Amino acid sequence: MENRNTQELLMKDYNTIDECISIADKSNKEQMETLYKEKNNIRSQMIQLETARNESKWKKIEILVGVGTFVITTSIGIWKVVKTFKFDSNGTITSTLGRSILMK
């Protein structure tokens, strides 16, 4: 929310500088240079803000993928173990895969 407000304020400042440039005295090079520098500063701040927002999104996605991968692989591992360990009345492992897992 704060980033959106900041971006709106920067856009408003950017448009204001654009208006100032359009009505400024073009022969006054110092004034024009100052206005263009300010416009470039605002533009670079907007780019930095957008970059930070995108990095934040990608960081969240990376975390979610990591958690999802952990949950899925753990679930599959548990499911495989449960399916391979079939105990009969004596408590022995009856499947070949279950025996090979215990041997490792």
C-alpha positions in Angstrom: 0.0 0.0 0.0 2.8 2.4 0.9 4.6 1.7 -2.3 1.5 2.4 -4.3 1.1 5.8 -2.6 4.7 6.6 -3.2 4.4 5.6 -6.8 1.3 7.8 -7.2 3.1 10.8 -5.6 6.2 10.2 -7.9 3.9 10.1 -10.9 2.2 13.3 -9.9 5.6 15.0 -9.4 6.7 13.6 -12.8 3.7 15.1 -14.5 4.2 18.4 -12.7 7.8 18.6 -13.9 6.6 17.8 -17.4 4.2 20.7 -17.3 6.9 23.0 -16.0 9.2 21.9 -18.8 6.5 22.7 -21.4 5.9 26.2 -20.1 9.5 27.0 -19.1 11.7 29.4 -21.0 13.7 27.3 -23.4 16.4 29.9 -23.6 17.2 29.6 -19.9 19.5 26.6 -20.1 20.2 26.4 -16.4 16.5 26.2 -15.6 15.9 23.6 -18.3 18.8 21.5 -17.1 17.6 21.6 -13.5 14.1 20.5 -14.6 15.4 17.7 -16.8 17.7 16.5 -13.9 14.7 16.5 -11.6 12.6 14.6 -14.1 15.4 12.0 -14.5 15.7 11.6 -10.7 12.0 11.0 -10.4 12.1 8.5 -13.2 14.9 6.6 -11.6 13.1 6.5 -8.2 10.0 5.1 -10.0 12.2 2.4 -11.6 13.8 1.5 -8.3 10.4 1.3 -6.6 9.1 -1.0 -9.4 12.2 -3.1 -9.2 11.9 -3.5 -5.4 8.2 -4.5 -5.8 9.1 -7.1 -8.4 12.0 -8.5 -6.3 9.6 -8.8 -3.4 7.1 -10.7 -5.5 9.8 -13.1 -6.8 11.1 -13.6 -3.2 7.6 -14.6 -2.1 7.2 -17.0 -5.1 10.6 -18.6 -4.3 9.6 -19.2 -0.7 6.2 -20.7 -1.7 7.9 -23.0 -4.2 10.4 -24.1 -1.6 7.6 -24.8 0.9 5.5 -26.6 -1.7 8.5 -28.7 -2.8 9.2 -29.7 0.8 5.6 -30.6 1.5 5.1 -32.5 -1.7 8.4 -34.5 -1.5 7.8 -35.3 2.2 4.2 -36.4 1.5 5.3 -38.6 -1.3 8.1 -40.1 0.8 5.7 -40.9 3.7 3.1 -42.3 1.2 5.8 -44.6 -0.3 6.9 -45.8 3.1 3.3 -46.5 4.2 2.5 -48.3 1.0 5.7 -50.5 1.0 5.6 -51.5 4.7 2.9 -54.1 4.8 3.1 -55.9 8.1 1.5 -59.3 8.5 0.5 -60.7 11.8 4.2 -61.4 12.8 5.2 -57.9 12.0 7.6 -58.8 9.1 7.9 -56.6 6.0 6.3 -58.5 3.1 7.2 -56.3 0.1 10.5 -56.4 -1.7 10.7 -52.6 -1.8 10.1 -52.3 1.9 13.0 -54.7 2.6 15.3 -52.9 0.3 14.6 -49.6 2.1 15.4 -51.1 5.4 18.6 -52.6 4.2 20.0 -49.1 3.2 
